[in-house]
Amino acid sequence: MLSSRVKSLILVICCGCLLVSPAWAALQLTYTWDPPTTGSPVVEYQVEWKTGSGDFEPLGVVTEALIRVDVPDGTQGLVLRVAGRDQWGRQGLWSPPSVPWTDDGTPGPPTEPSIIEIIALAGFGLLALLIGTVWKVRRR
């Protein structure tokens, strides 16, 4: 559930970009994303947000892959997600949620680990690797 301070934000649409601006905002966060690479072209994005462990709630609709959110001081765990809509109003899948944002100065999480290299060890190469490892262990 969003706090009453966050729910009472003033929404302004300007040049296809949604600006969320409370009078007491401490800073502004700018989120961006890449458009889908499959399916029909996107004409607008539905944006939802939540704080903490609450449920996602609608934030607004934008026509560009960009949104600026003025964040009230003390907001913790702010998360956004977006979904594209085509010219016929069909909505695609929701994006994975953004990394939770906090203003307490602690570092955020690293990006998701990914494989950058695969080496196939087959036949004698794998056997030699195993023997070499055992030999080094026994010599100590």
PyMOL commands that set and color helices and strands:
alter all, ss='L'
color gray80, all
select helices_A, chain A and resi 4-7+124-139
alter helices_A, ss='H'
color red, helices_A
select strands_A, chain A and resi 11-14+17-20+25-32+44-51+57-62+66-72+76-85+101-102
alter strands_A, ss='S'
color yellow, strands_A
deselect
rebuild
show_as cartoon
